[in-house]
Amino acid sequence: MEKLRITNLEKTFMSEKSAKVSAVKDMTFDVKEREFLCIVGPSGCGKTTLLRMIAGLEEPTSGNIDWGNDNDIDHKIGFVFQDDALLPWRTTYNNIAFGLELLKDDKGNINEKVSDLIEFMNLKGFENSYPKELSGGMQKRVAIARALVVDPDLLLMDEPFVSLDAQTRNTLQKELIKVWENKENTIIFITHSVDEAVFLADRVLILTARPTKVKKEINIGLERPRDRTSNEFIGIRKMILSEID
Amino acid sequence: MNKKIIKLIVPICIIIGWELIAMAIDNPWKLPQLGKIVTIIMQPNEGLLGTGTLIQNTYFSLKRVILGFGLGCLIAIPLGIGMGWSKKLGDLFDYVIEVLRPIPPLAWIPLILAWLGLGLRSAVVIIFLGAFFPILVNTIEGVKSINLSYIEVAKTFNANDFNILKKIVIPHSSPYIITGLRIGMGIAWMCLVAAEMMPGIAPSGLGYLIWQANTVGQISIIIAGIVYIGVIGLLIDRTFKFIENRYFSWREVKD
């Protein structure tokens, strides 16, 4: 079943010299229920713009974003920003609780959900720490927990691990798979690391340079947990890399 | 050597030097001995020159400052949030504020006296002018410096404008506002003393006391008044500093 259907999506910006710049053009693809979809493409292509349109942070110039069967219901979105965007005046606990506060959930409910996530994301002991007191990896966990707390219909992640060192990055990739298997989310994950995409995704969309559209889609079909050093893994990586260049 | 001891060396030298020079000059109309000044400072309930006691004058001064400063907060904080938030509102007031801001508040005294006459109102307005601009400018700066992605986080959770104001804009700007309040209070306090020295503006307050002491050449009362002004100013500043450290420790430390 489809979770999301993107049809003929287009986004043009006005540049400073009032010239039209086309960021996304003729973009069409589906996202399946509970799918882990990774999107890769050359840097500067409209990956982030695409994600922001799905999140409702930007209006498409034309085209449609349709939600599966229940198009009318207000959809809950979890968005993990590239720079985390943790609120520096809020502790770990209060950052995670933020979305529920805005949805006017009651205190007991908030406490239960936030405490569960703190446990689940290995954040125990850091409930009362401010973002500046946390390491990059911990900040990322808080950002993911904050997005998860509302039980989002769709989890959107914009190159979330790009600023982390390789080791933390690998750890968080494994944790993210655990989250996804546990919470049964649908995830759209943007990255410019092909390795990351092949490790995480059910399916990878390769985008073209601007104006961006889908160049190719590849089903990964490897068993999880995946072995980065296996021949199949390396083969798929090579194939995707050749498509990008 | 201990840091505290090092910090005390210069003040102690000044005190000793003062006392030695005062003894050498032996003229209380120029440089009174410290004992005389301390006596006045330690007797705050003693009437001075028919202007009331040190405590009474402090009370009048504080009252004016609180009124003027409070009025400044009431107008500058909401206006600052509005101007920082809405480009249009910011542009609307921009020229007026840029032109008025650098004018020393004391330059307004003749105009204020002409429009409002002598009395509490005039003193309050002068203090208001001193406090207003630092609070306004810092509030605008606080709102403008919000990381756009903080607001987008709220938007992904379907926050409305009121919630964005309450949960993002105000918490993010509050440390900036507190800094504005601290600076505004410092300037308000300076304006007050100067305003009270103007002939006829308000026959009470620490500034007035100093001015009266001047006309009769009572140096030790002048110095006692200055010490009161200095200590109260310091205490107010420290209170704001304390609030900044206590409630805004989450701020990133900038080098």
Interface residues (C-beta under 8 A of the other chain):
Chain A: A55 G56 L57 D74 I77 G78 F79 F81 D83 A85 L87 P88 W89 R90 F98 G99 E101 L102 L103 Y130 P131 K132 R146 V150
Chain B: N147 S149 Y150 E152 V153 A154 K155 T156 F157 N158 A159 N163 K167 I168 P171 H172 S174 F248 S249 W250 R251 E252 V253
